[in-house]
Amino acid sequence: MKKKNLYVLGGSGLIGSSLIERVSLENYKIINLDILKKNADKNIIFKKFDCTNLKNLEKKLLKIFEELGNPDCLVNCSYPITNDWINNNFKNIKIDSFLKNLNIHLGSYCWISKIFAEKMIKHNISGKIVMLSSIYGTYLAQNSENYKNTAMKENMTYPIIKSGISGATKQFAQYYGKNNIQVNSVCPGLIKGHVKGTRNKQDKKFLKRYLNKTSLKKICHPKEIADLINFLISDENTYITGQSVVIDGGYSIV
C-alpha cells in the first residue's frame, strides 16, 4: 500500500507535534512545515515554512510539492501571531495589529487550504483537509466571568479569526465536495499549555472557573485532539465534511 503524503502545517507546535507522534508512519509520509524543527525523528521530513509570508505562499508550496509529492492530506494547526498578540484585548488593541493578525492567521489558513485543494483536484486526489478552529469561534464567546480579577484578558481578535475558519470550513467543503475532497475543522476547548504570546500558564482563578463550567472537569490534552484529527484524515472517515467538530469536555453544553 502506497503511503499518503500528509502535510502538517505547524507540526512543531503543541498540537502538531502530538499529531505527528500519533499517526502511523506505515500509512503516511509526514512532512512538517514549520519555522522551527522540533521532532528529531529522521522519518519525519521537515521543511522550513513561514505562513506569514503571504505573497510567497503559493510559490513556496508548489516548490515543496514538486520536491516531496502532491498532498493527500493537509492538517493546518499553525498559530501565527504578531509580537504584540498579548495586547489584542479590547483595551489595548490597535487597528494595525488587528488587521495584520487577521491576514496572517485567517488569511493564510484560507489561502493555503485553497492551494492544497486545487493541487488535489489537478492530480485527481480524494484528499482530506483539517483546520484548527476553536469553541470560541464556533458556539461561544469568551466568558467575561472567567477573566475577572485575573492577569488574563479577553482577546478580541482570536474569536473572529476562529469564526472565519469555521465559516471557511463549510464554504470549502461545499465547493470542493464535488471533487471528493473532505474539509473539516477541529474546535478544542481550553488546551493544557501556556498562554499564547507568553510563557505563562493559565491563571489559577481562570482555570478553576473554566473547569467548573466543564462537564468532565478536566482540561483538554493535545493527544486527545490529535486522536480526533487522526480519524478525520483516515480512510475510515468517508462521509464527514464541512463540520466544525467540538472537543471541549462538555464546556459548550453546561
C-alpha positions, 0 to 999 in steps of 0.5 A: 500500500502506497503511503499518503503524503500528509502535510502538517502545517505547524507540526512543531507546535503543541498540537502538531507535534502530538499529531505527528507522534500519533499517526502511523508512519506505515500509512503516511509520509509526514512532512512538517512545515514549520519555522522551527524543527522540533521532532528529531525523528529522521522519518519525519521530513521537515521543511522550513515554512513561514505562513506569514509570508503571504505573497510567497505562499503559493510559490513556496508550496508548489516548490515543496510539492514538486520536491516531496509529492502532491498532498493527500492530506493537509492538517493546518494547526499553525498559530501565527501571531504578531509580537504584540498578540498579548495586547489584542484585548479590547483595551489595548488593541490597535487597528494595525495589529488587528488587521495584520493578525487577521491576514496572517492567521485567517488569511493564510489558513484560507489561502493555503487550504485553497492551494492544497485543494486545487493541487488535489483536484489537478492530480485527481486526489480524494484528499482530506483537509483539517483546520484548527478552529476553536469553541470560541469561534464556533458556539461561544464567546469568551466568558467575561466571568472567567477573566475577572480579577485575573492577569488574563484578558479577553482577546478580541481578535482570536474569536473572529479569526476562529469564526472565519475558519469555521465559516471557511470550513463549510464554504470549502467543503461545499465547493470542493465536495464535488471533487471528493475532497473532505474539509473539516475543522477541529474546535478544542476547548481550553488546551493544557499549555501556556498562554499564547504570546507568553510563557505563562500558564493559565491563571489559577482563578481562570482555570478553576472557573473554566473547569467548573463550567466543564462537564468532565472537569478536566482540561483538554490534552493535545493527544486527545485532539490529535486522536480526533484529527487522526480519524478525520484524515483516515480512510475510515472517515468517508462521509464527514465534511464541512463540520466544525467538530467540538472537543471541549469536555462538555464546556459548550453544553453546561 
